[in-house]
Amino acid sequence: MRLDVVTIFPEYLEPLNVSLVGKARARGQLDVHVHDLRGWTYDRHHTVDDTPYGGGPGMVMKTEPWGEALDTVLADGYETGSHEPALIVPTPSGRPFTQELAVHLSERPWLIFTPARYEGIDRRVVDEYATRMPVHEVSIGDYVLAGGEAAVLVITEAVARLLPGVLGNADSHRDDSFAPGAMANLLEGPVYTKPPVWRGREIPEVLLSGHHARIARWRRDEALRRTTANRPDLIERCAPEAFDKKDREM
Ligand SMILES: NCc1ccc(-c2ccccc2)nc1
C-alpha cells in the first residue's frame, strides 16, 4: 500500500516512522510519502490560506496549492506504478471512522490524506478530485482539533495493523472489539497478567481454572458488562450469540 500525506506540518507525521507503521514501512509493506503543502506556494510568506467568501471567522485553505500538490502526488504515484487512489479527508463534518471503514481502506492500494488546518479546505478541491477517485470525508470523533494531522495518525494506524503480515499474530485483529464474530461490537473486558498477587489484589479465579469454556463465558460477560456501562449504543448491534446462555467455546 502507498500512503501520501499532504500537510503544512510534515513533522507532525514523524510518528509514522516508529512502532507498527514504522516497522511496516521498513518491511516494505507500506510506502509512505509526506509532502509539505508549502512546497507548492510561490509567495514570500508561503501563503496557503485566505479569508472565507461570505465572511465569518477564521481562514480557509486555498485551492491552488492543494491542486498543484495533489496533481504532483498523483503523477508521481502513477509513474511509479501505484493505481486506484482514494482521497481521505479528515474533518469533523465527515462520516464516522469505523473498523468497517478501516477494513475497507486496508484493502485499497493507495490512500492520499489531506489533513486541513484553519476552517478547512476550499470545497472545490474535494469537488475536483472526486471526479477522479473515491473521496472519504472522515471524522474520528465528535470534537474539533486544530487540524487533521492527528486524525491521519489514527486512521493510518487502524488501517496499517490490518495489512497482511503487519500484526505479529495473524489472528490478533480477529479479537478486536469491532471485528466480526460473537464478540463483535463488544468492548474488551479486563485483562490480567503476572504477578498473581499485586498489592493484595488477586486474579479472578476463573482465569486460573484452565476451564476454557468458563473463561470464554466470563470474558464475554465482562465485555457485556463494560459495553453496557460505557457504550450502551453498541449493545443493540451485538451478535445474538453474545447473549447466549449456553457455555461454549466462543
Ligand atoms: N473528527 C476529528 C477532527 C478531524 C479534523 C479536524 C479539523 C480541525 C480543523 C481543521 C481541519 C480539520 N477536527 C477534528
The ligand as an ORCA input file, in Angstrom:
! r2SCAN-3c Opt
* xyz 0 1
  N     -13.072     14.338     13.916
  C     -11.770     14.765     14.341
  C     -11.282     16.001     13.598
  C     -10.705     15.917     12.347
  C     -10.260     17.081     11.733
  C     -10.438     18.301     12.392
  C     -10.034     19.571     11.768
  C      -9.998     20.718     12.536
  C      -9.632     21.902     11.960
  C      -9.319     21.962     10.612
  C      -9.364     20.830      9.838
  C      -9.711     19.628     10.424
  N     -11.011     18.354     13.621
  C     -11.443     17.226     14.201
*
